[in-house]
Amino acid sequence: MSANLIHGYEVVIGFETHTQLTTRSKIFSRAATAFGAEPNTQACAVDLALPGTLPVMNRQAVERAIQFGLAVGGHVSPLSIFARKNYFYPDLPKGYQISQFEIPVVQGGEVEFFLGQEKKTVRLVRAHLEEDAGKSLHEDFVDQSGIDLNRAGTPLLEIVTEPDMRSSAEAVAYAKELHKIVTWIGICDGNMQEGSFRCDANVSIRRPGEALGTRREIKNLNSFKFMQQAIDFEILWQIEQLEEGHKIIQSTVLFNPDTGETKAMRTKEDSADYRYFPDPDLPPLVVASAWVDDVRAHMAELPRAMAARFVKDYGIPEYDAITLTQTQAMAHYFESVAKASSQPKMASNWIMGELSRKLNAAHLGFEACPLSALTLAAMLSRIADATLSNNAAKVVLEAVWDLSPDGLEPLAWIDRVIDQKGLKQINDTKALEVIIDGVLSANADQVEQIKAGKDKAFNALIGQVMKASQGKANPKDVNDLLRAKIAAL
């Protein structure tokens, strides 16, 4: 891993991500998992840990863990063990959390992503199943707190990385890619505001070549923006502490988005402090190879596999392919446009550029895109055959964005808009020569500058030709004709 040094220190970041699984019932009971119910209305006797109750494993939770293991290239363990993680907290009714420790259901794997144009890989240590705790409520109470146990027992898959990340930007890029994977395969809805996808960042610093420093864990980061802010503040805080001669104490810290600061909540325990031991109420979890094969057979094409196919089938760069597979809706939209227009690179450019810009401004995803893939394909075909320039195409895009085609076929609709707005590109060489001759005769001084090697003057002349043609001239033809005419003078 290349080091990004800050004031001579190397940053080391690892992640623990709690993903709530999309099961309708809890991991060890039949209570509902729906978000937003009145407090304590979705907590049954098992969730409350009443005497005599016993946990029963939710098969769908295991299946979602298998899906994740396959998606990241991890090893799905044929046998894994549930353990009791002992600690006291008011929203933990049993006084322990049922989790997995020594033998998790998924071991290893990796997450690949791009940071700018650079490809990165973060190794995964494990992904293990466990139950969520309840939630302490402080906002609506005076001098006391409330406990809502609706969330207690909700199935979680905790995904743990190696300390492979070296900057806040890299950490956020990893978190976004992981978010993409779990939502793509449908095991988590990814709603960070509701706590469905909660990230804990373990941050430490060291001098290059030294052993790992003491880490502090930033808990429950619920937005990518806050994630970067929290990590950046924590890095500078740790550097300041070491530079002033203080020691870093292993701690759990919280981020306050109002102040932009992290603050220690408690000292951080090590695994031995939790006194793990196998849960006597749950037998080992056995995952037969036939079950794994069946899950694999019914999974949708994974984003990495789809991106590789896009590179192979459509000849687009790997960066484009990975960007286009951010969501299934975006990927399917691109493929529809690429097939219908036979212009895959052009489709990629427009989808990643103008289309994404407009959707972001409207707070829409590709699943709700008001412009059909076939309409965009028709517009791209008119760019490809030189009927439209790129700039004129942007005008067409605005015109057809959220309007009905009135029963017209996409290409006929695009042609009607081109005609109505007078956007058809001038490809007639004689007509262009008349415009260019007029511009040259009116700009003799700039012609002399171009002959003297000043390219800025040439670009200015191109701009004047485009203006004289009302933006309809073919830019390539203008460039070629203008150079030829100036060379002949």
C-alpha distance (Angstrom), angle and dihedral (degrees) to the residues before:
residue distance angle dihedral
M1 . . .
S2 3.83 . .
A3 3.78 113.8 .
N4 3.79 124.0 -123.0
L5 3.80 101.5 -156.7
I6 3.80 121.2 -150.3
H7 3.82 112.7 -168.5
G8 3.80 87.7 -22.3
Y9 3.82 95.1 -50.6
E10 3.78 128.7 114.9
V11 3.81 116.0 -136.3
V12 3.81 118.0 -136.3
I13 3.80 119.8 -167.2
G14 3.79 132.8 178.7
F15 3.80 127.6 177.5
E16 3.77 138.0 -140.6
T17 3.79 112.0 -169.6
H18 3.80 124.8 -170.2
T19 3.79 110.6 -153.7
Q20 3.78 116.9 -171.2
L21 3.78 107.8 -138.9
T22 3.80 121.8 -127.0
T23 3.78 97.7 -117.5
R24 3.80 120.0 134.2
S25 3.81 92.3 -135.4
K26 3.78 134.8 38.8
I27 3.76 126.8 -86.3
F28 3.83 96.6 -104.2
S29 3.82 103.4 16.1
R30 3.80 141.7 40.4
A31 3.81 94.7 -113.8
A32 3.82 115.5 126.2
T33 3.80 122.8 -100.6
A34 3.83 98.6 -157.0
F35 3.80 113.6 139.0
G36 3.79 123.2 -121.4
A37 3.80 103.4 29.9
E38 3.80 121.0 144.0
P39 3.83 110.4 -79.9
N40 3.80 115.7 -79.7
T41 3.81 95.1 3.1
Q42 3.82 93.7 111.8
A43 3.80 99.5 47.6
C44 3.80 116.1 102.3
A45 3.81 130.2 -169.8
V46 3.82 91.8 -83.9
D47 3.82 92.2 52.0
L48 3.80 90.4 47.9
A49 3.82 90.6 50.7
L50 3.79 93.3 -128.0
P51 3.83 114.5 -179.7
G52 3.80 114.6 -83.3
T53 3.81 97.2 22.0
L54 3.80 120.8 129.1
P55 3.82 130.7 -161.5
V56 3.83 120.4 -117.8
M57 3.83 118.5 -162.7
N58 3.82 118.8 -113.8
R59 3.82 107.7 -130.6
Q60 3.81 92.9 -156.5
A61 3.80 91.2 58.1
V62 3.80 90.0 55.0
E63 3.80 90.8 47.9
R64 3.79 90.9 54.4
A65 3.80 90.2 51.0
I66 3.81 89.1 52.4
Q67 3.81 89.7 51.3
F68 3.77 91.0 53.5
G69 3.79 92.6 48.2
L70 3.79 90.3 53.3
A71 3.82 92.2 45.5
V72 3.83 94.1 56.4
G73 3.80 97.4 36.8
G74 3.80 93.4 -110.5
H75 3.79 129.2 149.1
V76 3.79 114.0 -98.2
S77 3.77 104.1 -145.7
P78 3.82 114.3 -130.3
L79 3.81 87.4 -146.7
S80 3.78 128.6 27.7
I81 3.78 133.9 170.0
F82 3.79 132.9 -132.8
A83 3.79 116.5 -140.6
R84 3.78 138.4 -172.8
K85 3.79 114.1 -113.0
N86 3.80 104.5 -158.5
Y87 3.78 121.7 -147.5
F88 3.78 136.8 123.5
Y89 3.76 123.3 -117.5
P90 3.81 128.1 144.6
D91 3.82 94.5 -117.0
L92 3.83 93.2 52.0
P93 3.82 103.7 83.5
K94 3.82 98.2 -172.1
G95 3.80 95.9 47.4
Y96 3.82 86.9 -121.7
Q97 3.79 137.2 61.8
I98 3.79 121.8 -130.7
S99 3.80 105.0 -128.2
Q100 3.81 140.6 136.5
F101 3.78 122.6 -97.7
E102 3.79 123.6 157.7
I103 3.82 98.4 23.7
P104 3.83 113.3 28.5
V105 3.80 123.4 -171.8
V106 3.85 93.2 -115.8
Q107 3.79 123.1 38.2
G108 3.80 126.6 -173.6
G109 3.78 126.1 -16.8
E110 3.79 130.7 139.2
V111 3.79 142.4 -122.6
E112 3.81 119.6 -138.3
F113 3.81 124.7 -163.0
F114 3.79 143.1 148.9
L115 3.79 124.3 -104.6
G116 3.77 100.3 -163.9
Q117 3.79 102.7 -46.7
E118 3.82 94.1 -28.3
K119 3.79 119.0 100.6
K120 3.80 115.5 -134.4
T121 3.79 133.8 -170.4
V122 3.80 126.4 -158.8
R123 3.79 117.1 -166.5
L124 3.78 119.8 -137.3
V125 3.78 121.9 -139.0
R126 3.79 97.4 -165.7
A127 3.77 148.1 -39.1
H128 3.78 115.1 -139.3
L129 3.78 135.8 -177.5
E130 3.78 121.2 -119.9
E131 3.79 142.9 148.9
D132 3.78 123.1 -98.2
A133 3.79 121.6 -122.7
G134 3.79 125.8 -124.7
K135 3.78 122.8 -98.5
S136 3.78 131.4 -103.0
L137 3.80 113.1 -138.9
H138 3.79 120.2 -153.4
E139 3.80 107.3 156.7
D140 3.82 101.1 78.7
F141 3.78 98.4 40.5
V142 3.81 134.3 82.3
D143 3.81 116.9 -139.8
Q144 3.80 90.9 -17.6
S145 3.81 142.7 63.5
G146 3.77 132.7 -129.0
I147 3.80 128.3 -138.3
D148 3.82 122.3 -139.0
L149 3.80 112.0 -169.2
N150 3.81 96.6 -176.1
R151 3.82 89.4 105.0
A152 3.81 94.3 46.7
G153 3.78 109.2 113.3
T154 3.81 96.2 16.0
P155 3.82 106.7 146.9
L156 3.79 115.6 -105.0
L157 3.77 132.8 -173.2
E158 3.80 107.4 -155.3
I159 3.81 110.9 -155.2
V160 3.81 115.9 -160.0
T161 3.81 125.3 -167.5
E162 3.76 134.7 -160.3
P163 3.84 112.5 -107.4
D164 3.81 90.1 -94.5
M165 3.81 103.0 133.7
R166 3.79 121.7 95.6
S167 3.81 105.4 -174.4
S168 3.78 141.5 26.7
A169 3.81 89.7 -110.4
E170 3.79 90.7 55.4
A171 3.82 91.0 47.3
V172 3.81 92.0 52.1
A173 3.81 91.6 46.8
Y174 3.82 89.3 52.2
A175 3.81 92.2 48.4
K176 3.80 91.4 49.8
E177 3.81 91.4 50.2
L178 3.80 91.9 48.4
H179 3.80 89.1 48.5
K180 3.80 88.4 52.1
I181 3.80 92.5 51.3
V182 3.81 97.6 49.2
T183 3.81 93.4 45.3
W184 3.82 92.8 43.0
I185 3.80 92.9 56.7
G186 3.80 90.6 40.7
I187 3.80 100.2 -122.6
C188 3.83 93.8 121.6
D189 3.81 132.7 24.5
G190 3.82 89.4 -139.9
N191 3.80 95.2 -138.4
M192 3.80 102.0 158.6
Q193 3.81 94.7 -178.2
E194 3.81 90.9 57.6
G195 3.80 92.1 45.2
S196 3.80 97.3 -110.2
F197 3.82 91.2 127.6
R198 3.82 112.1 33.6
C199 3.78 122.6 174.0
D200 3.80 128.7 -158.2
A201 3.81 115.4 -166.5
N202 3.81 119.7 -154.6
V203 3.80 105.7 -154.1
S204 3.80 128.5 -172.6
I205 3.80 137.2 153.1
R206 3.79 134.7 -147.1
R207 3.75 142.5 167.4
P208 3.82 111.0 -94.9
G209 3.80 111.1 -82.9
E210 3.79 95.2 15.7
A211 3.81 126.6 116.5
L212 3.79 118.7 -86.8
G213 3.79 113.8 -72.2
T214 3.80 126.9 -127.6
R215 3.79 110.0 -74.1
R216 3.75 131.3 -138.7
E217 3.80 118.6 -157.1
I218 3.82 117.4 -136.7
K219 3.80 104.6 -153.4
N220 3.79 132.8 -143.8
L221 3.79 102.8 -2.4
N222 3.78 102.5 -173.9
S223 3.81 103.2 -176.1
F224 3.78 134.5 40.1
K225 3.81 90.4 -128.4
F226 3.81 93.2 54.7
M227 3.80 89.8 42.8
Q228 3.80 92.1 61.5
Q229 3.81 93.3 42.1
A230 3.82 92.5 49.5
I231 3.79 94.8 48.3
D232 3.81 93.0 46.1
F233 3.80 91.8 51.3
E234 3.81 92.2 45.6
I235 3.81 92.3 51.3
L236 3.80 93.5 52.4
W237 3.81 91.5 43.6
Q238 3.81 92.1 53.7
I239 3.81 91.7 47.2
E240 3.79 90.1 50.9
Q241 3.81 91.6 49.9
L242 3.80 93.8 51.2
E243 3.79 93.2 43.6
E244 3.81 89.1 53.9
G245 3.81 91.2 51.5
H246 3.81 98.0 -104.9
K247 3.80 126.5 133.7
I248 3.79 124.3 -121.5
I249 3.81 111.2 -120.6
Q250 3.79 116.6 -148.9
S251 3.80 102.2 -110.5
T252 3.76 147.5 156.7
V253 3.80 109.3 -119.7
L254 3.78 135.9 -173.4
F255 3.80 127.9 -143.7
N256 3.78 119.7 -130.6
P257 3.82 108.4 -154.1
D258 3.81 91.2 -165.3
T259 3.81 93.4 60.7
G260 3.81 97.8 24.5
E261 3.81 89.6 -130.3
T262 3.79 137.0 121.2
K263 3.80 119.2 -133.8
A264 3.81 130.2 -168.4
M265 3.81 113.7 -108.8
R266 3.80 99.4 178.8
T267 3.78 140.7 -25.1
K268 3.78 111.4 -82.0
E269 3.79 120.2 -109.6
D270 3.80 125.1 -136.4
S271 3.81 120.4 -132.4
A272 3.83 91.7 -98.4
D273 3.81 89.5 62.0
Y274 3.78 90.3 64.3
R275 3.83 93.2 59.7
Y276 3.80 94.2 -140.4
F277 3.81 117.3 -158.1
P278 3.84 132.1 161.7
D279 3.80 112.9 -82.4
P280 3.81 106.0 -112.1
D281 3.82 91.8 -155.0
L282 3.82 95.2 60.3
P283 3.81 125.7 61.4
P284 3.81 119.8 -142.2
L285 3.80 113.5 -72.0
V286 3.81 108.8 -114.8
V287 3.82 117.9 -161.2
A288 3.80 110.8 -171.6
S289 3.81 118.2 -147.7
A290 3.82 89.1 -121.9
W291 3.81 88.8 60.1
V292 3.80 91.4 51.5
D293 3.82 90.2 48.4
D294 3.80 91.1 50.5
V295 3.83 92.2 50.4
R296 3.82 90.3 48.2
A297 3.80 91.6 50.6
H298 3.81 92.6 54.6
M299 3.82 98.5 43.5
A300 3.78 121.2 109.0
E301 3.80 117.9 -115.2
L302 3.79 106.2 -74.5
P303 3.82 120.8 -119.9
R304 3.82 94.0 -115.3
A305 3.80 91.8 49.8
M306 3.79 91.7 45.4
A307 3.81 91.5 49.2
A308 3.81 90.5 51.5
R309 3.81 89.6 49.7
F310 3.81 91.3 50.2
V311 3.81 89.8 54.1
K312 3.80 91.3 49.0
D313 3.81 100.1 40.0
Y314 3.80 101.1 35.7
G315 3.80 102.9 27.1
I316 3.80 94.8 -128.5
P317 3.83 122.3 146.3
E318 3.80 118.7 -90.5
Y319 3.80 90.6 -116.5
D320 3.82 89.9 57.4
A321 3.79 92.1 46.5
I322 3.80 93.8 52.5
T323 3.80 91.9 45.5
L324 3.82 91.2 50.1
T325 3.79 91.5 52.8
Q326 3.81 95.1 59.1
T327 3.80 87.9 113.6
Q328 3.77 134.1 7.9
A329 3.81 89.9 -118.7
M330 3.81 92.1 55.4
A331 3.80 92.4 46.0
H332 3.80 93.9 49.7
Y333 3.80 90.7 46.1
F334 3.81 91.4 53.5
E335 3.79 93.2 47.7
S336 3.79 91.9 50.3
V337 3.82 91.6 50.8
A338 3.81 93.3 44.1
K339 3.81 92.6 51.8
A340 3.80 95.5 44.1
S341 3.82 96.2 45.4
S342 3.83 100.6 32.7
Q343 3.83 84.8 -139.3
P344 3.83 104.3 108.1
K345 3.82 98.0 163.3
M346 3.77 92.4 46.1
A347 3.81 89.1 47.4
S348 3.79 90.0 50.9
N349 3.81 92.7 50.5
W350 3.79 94.3 49.2
I351 3.80 95.0 44.1
M352 3.82 94.0 48.0
G353 3.81 91.0 41.8
E354 3.80 125.5 31.0
L355 3.80 97.3 10.5
S356 3.80 95.0 49.2
R357 3.81 90.1 45.8
K358 3.80 92.2 54.4
L359 3.79 93.6 44.4
N360 3.81 91.9 49.3
A361 3.80 90.8 50.1
A362 3.81 89.3 52.1
H363 3.83 92.6 43.4
L364 3.79 90.1 -121.9
G365 3.78 133.5 137.7
F366 3.79 125.6 -141.0
E367 3.79 90.0 -99.6
A368 3.84 86.6 67.7
C369 3.82 98.1 37.8
P370 3.83 108.2 145.2
L371 3.82 91.2 -151.8
S372 3.78 113.5 76.9
A373 3.78 119.6 -131.3
L374 3.81 90.1 -121.1
T375 3.81 92.0 54.6
L376 3.80 91.8 51.8
A377 3.80 89.5 46.5
A378 3.81 90.1 53.5
M379 3.79 91.1 51.1
L380 3.82 91.7 49.2
S381 3.78 90.4 51.2
R382 3.81 88.5 57.7
I383 3.79 90.2 51.8
A384 3.81 89.9 49.0
D385 3.83 93.3 52.2
A386 3.84 90.7 47.0
T387 3.81 94.7 -113.4
L388 3.81 88.8 119.9
S389 3.78 133.0 35.3
N390 3.80 118.4 -142.0
N391 3.79 91.4 -107.2
A392 3.79 92.6 49.3
A393 3.80 89.2 48.0
K394 3.81 89.2 59.8
V395 3.80 88.3 57.3
V396 3.80 89.5 50.6
L397 3.80 90.7 48.9
E398 3.80 90.9 54.7
A399 3.81 90.5 48.1
V400 3.81 96.5 52.1
W401 3.82 99.1 31.7
D402 3.78 100.8 108.4
L403 3.80 103.1 2.0
S404 3.79 130.0 106.6
P405 3.82 118.3 -111.3
D406 3.84 89.4 -132.6
G407 3.78 91.7 -125.3
L408 3.80 94.3 -53.2
E409 3.79 122.4 135.3
P410 3.83 110.8 -106.1
L411 3.82 95.6 -106.5
A412 3.81 92.8 46.9
W413 3.80 89.8 49.5
I414 3.81 92.7 50.4
D415 3.83 90.3 48.1
R416 3.81 91.2 50.9
V417 3.82 91.5 52.0
I418 3.82 90.6 48.0
D419 3.81 90.8 52.2
Q420 3.81 95.0 43.4
K421 3.79 92.7 51.9
G422 3.81 96.3 38.0
L423 3.80 92.9 -123.6
K424 3.79 100.2 140.8
Q425 3.78 109.4 132.2
I426 3.80 118.8 -116.6
N427 3.79 107.4 -119.1
D428 3.83 96.2 158.3
T429 3.81 105.0 115.4
K430 3.82 94.1 -155.5
A431 3.79 92.1 51.9
L432 3.81 90.5 49.1
E433 3.81 91.7 48.3
V434 3.82 90.4 56.2
I435 3.82 90.6 53.2
I436 3.82 93.0 44.4
D437 3.83 92.8 48.2
G438 3.78 89.7 53.5
V439 3.82 92.3 50.1
L440 3.83 92.3 47.4
S441 3.79 94.2 49.6
A442 3.80 90.5 50.5
N443 3.82 93.9 48.8
A444 3.79 107.4 46.0
D445 3.81 92.2 145.2
Q446 3.80 92.8 56.5
V447 3.80 90.7 47.5
E448 3.80 88.8 57.4
Q449 3.82 90.4 49.1
I450 3.81 90.2 52.6
K451 3.80 90.9 50.9
A452 3.81 86.8 52.4
G453 3.82 89.1 57.3
K454 3.81 101.9 -98.8
D455 3.82 104.6 142.2
K456 3.80 94.1 -176.4
A457 3.79 88.4 70.4
F458 3.82 89.4 53.8
N459 3.78 91.7 54.2
A460 3.79 89.5 49.7
L461 3.79 90.2 54.6
I462 3.80 91.4 50.2
G463 3.80 87.8 53.6
Q464 3.79 91.0 52.4
V465 3.80 92.4 49.7
M466 3.80 90.6 50.1
K467 3.80 90.0 48.6
A468 3.82 92.1 48.6
S469 3.82 89.5 51.0
Q470 3.83 90.6 48.1
G471 3.81 88.5 -117.9
K472 3.80 92.7 -59.7
A473 3.80 98.8 110.2
N474 3.80 118.1 106.0
P475 3.84 102.3 -109.6
K476 3.82 93.5 -146.1
D477 3.81 92.5 50.6
V478 3.80 90.5 46.8
N479 3.79 91.0 52.3
D480 3.81 93.9 48.1
L481 3.82 96.5 43.8
L482 3.79 94.1 44.1
R483 3.81 92.6 52.1
A484 3.79 91.9 46.7
K485 3.81 93.5 49.9
I486 3.82 94.0 46.5
A487 3.84 90.6 48.3
A488 3.81 89.2 52.4
L489 3.82 94.5 52.1
